[in-house]
């Protein structure tokens, strides 16, 4: 099995149909006595608010590198991370929808039929893009899938397909020095910390669209943790 076909098969197994998002509209009050008042309009109901919710902003330190090799390594990792993150984000969204819909299907035959239909849809939409990923991009994608879903690619394939298929995928992946059992551990693995740093900077620069990870990651705590390690 060629690597590109293998990686594509795994990713296809994790995706499902798009979610329909509920829209919330916010606009200023015209009341002259309430210059700071705002209204939330949710499904036709108007709810007054006396303040504006602001998103937390993390102040990022200026990037520093010990040498040109470290700088080059970071820039290459940044390019690859920005390339594959949208697929991990999409996998999380699709998985949420797919899991919800599978719960409403009781017959195994209908569940298999639904899953195959979704995979065929995804194949037509993403096959050419996924087949262009390199081995290192594939491993980063595996890590980010764990970041966004809270489960490894191996666990997801086993859940959505079969245990034997998951075992075979992982065995095949090892031939390309890839493990679909790989977890995202930014507090333990330096490359994962760099990936998290790249994501946070890309979110703030609006290069990537932020999606909360499946488990809490405190960027400030993470940065302090690695600062202490590098100063030792």
N, C-alpha and C positions, 0 to 999 in steps of 0.2 A: 504494500500500500504506500503510495507516495505521501509525503508529509502534508502537502497542501490539501489533498483530498481528506486525509485523516483529520486535520484541524477543522476543515469546513464541516465535516460530519458531526464533530463534537459540538460546534457552535450552533449548528442548525437544530440539534436536539434540545437546546436550552431556550429557544425563542418561541413566541406565540403571537397572537394578534394584538394590535395596538389597544391601549387603554383610552377610555373617554374621560377626559379631565373635567372636573367641575370648575366653572369660572366664577371668580369673585371680583367684583368691580368696586373700586374705591375712588371717591372724588370729594373735593372740598365742599364744605357747607357754605351756603350763600347767606347765612345768618350773620349780620354785621357785628352782633354782640358775641359771636362765638368764632372768632377768627381762627382759633386753633382747633375747632371741632371738625371732625370728619365723619362721614357715614360709610358703613359697609352695606352693600346691597347683595343679599344672598338669597337666590331663588325668590325674588320679589319682595322680601322683607327688608326694611330699612332700619339699621341699627346704629345709633349715634355712638361715636367714640371721641374722647377728649384728648387723644394723643396719637402719635404715629408710631407704629412698631418699626424699629430699625433693626436690620440684620447685624449680627455681631461681625466686626471686622478684625481680622488678625493682622497685626503689624509684622511684616516680614523683614528680616535682616537682609542686608545686601549680600549677594552671593560672593563667596570667597573661595578660591581654589589654591591648593598648595603648589600646583604646577600645571603645565599645559595639558598633560595627559589626563589629569582629573577633570579639567574644564571640558576637554573633548569628550570624555566619557559621559559627563553630565548632559552635554548638548545632544549626543546621540541617544541617550536614554530618554531625554525630553521629547525628541522627535518621535520615537517609537511609542512612548506612553500616550502622547496626544493623538496618535494615529489609532490606537486600539481601544482607548477608553470609551468612546461612543458605543462600541460593540458590547462592552461589559455593562454599560448603563442600559442599553436596549435589552440585553439579556435579562436584567433584573426586572424591567418593566413587563416584558413578555412573560417571564416566569410567573409573576404575580397573577397575571390574567389567566394563564394556562392552568395554574394550580386551582384557581377559583372555579374555572369552568369544568375541570375534570371532576371536581367534587360533586357536581350536579349530574354527572353521567354515571349510572350504576352498572351498566353492562360492559364487560371487558372488551367485547367485540366493538362496541361503539366508542370506547375509550381509545382503542388502537386505531380505529378509523379516523377519529378526530385528530390524533397525534400525527398520523401520516399526512393528513390533509394540510396541517399547519406546516410540517416539514417541507412539503412540496411548494407551498406558498413562499416560505423563507428561502428555499433554494433558488427560486426564480428572482428573488429580490436582492440577495446578498452573495450569491455564489462567486461571481467574478471578483468582488472586492476581497472576500475572505481568502481566496486562492492566491492572492498576491502577498499575503503575510509571510514574513520570514520566520525562521525557527525561534529567534530571540523575541520577536514580536508575539509569536504564539505563546511563549512562556509568560510574558508580561500579561497577555490577555487572560491566561489561566489564573494568575494571581489576582487580577482585577475582578474577575468573575466572583472569586471568593470574597473580595472586599465588598462588592455590591450585593451579593445574595446571602452571604454568611455560610455558604456551603461550597465545597470544592467541586470542580468540574466532574471528578470521579463520582462523587455522591449524587450529583444532579443527573448524570447519565444513567447511573444505577437506578435512580428513582423513576426516571422517565422512560427508560428502556428496560434493560435486564442486567442482572449482576454479571452474567457471563460477558455481555457486550461491554460493560464498563471495564472488566478485567482485560479484555482483548484490546480495548482502546489504550489502556495504560501501558500494556506490554508493548504495543506498537509505538507509543510515544517515547518509550525509553530508548528506542533505536535512534531517535533524533535528540537524545539528551533532554527530553521534556517529561515532566511528571504532571499528570492531570490531578494528582493528589496534593499538589503544592498549595500551601496556604499563604495568605498575605500577613506578614509579621513585621510591621514597620518598627517595632520596639526591639526586635531581635536581629533583623537582617538589614544591613546598611543599604543595599539596593532598594529594598522596600521603603525605607525612610526617604531615600532620594526620590522615589516615585511619588510618595505622599507630598513631598515638598514641591515637586513639579505640578501635581494636581492643584494644590492650594494656590500657587502662583498663577496657574492657568485659569482657575475659577475667578480669582480677583481681577485678572486682566480680561475676563469675559471671552477667553479663547475656547474654553470648555464650559458646558452647562453643569452647574453643581447638582449632584445627587448625593444625598446622605448615605454613608456606608451602612452596611447591615449591623455593624457593631461600632460603639463609640470610639473615636480617635481624637484625642486632644492634641492639636498641632503644637501648641505652646509647650505642653509637657513633653511631647515627642522631641522637639527641638532642643529643649534643655537636657533631655536624656542623652542625646548624641553629642551635645557640646561638652558634657562632662566626660564622655568617653574619649573624645578626640584630644582633650586637654591633658589626659593622663600620660 
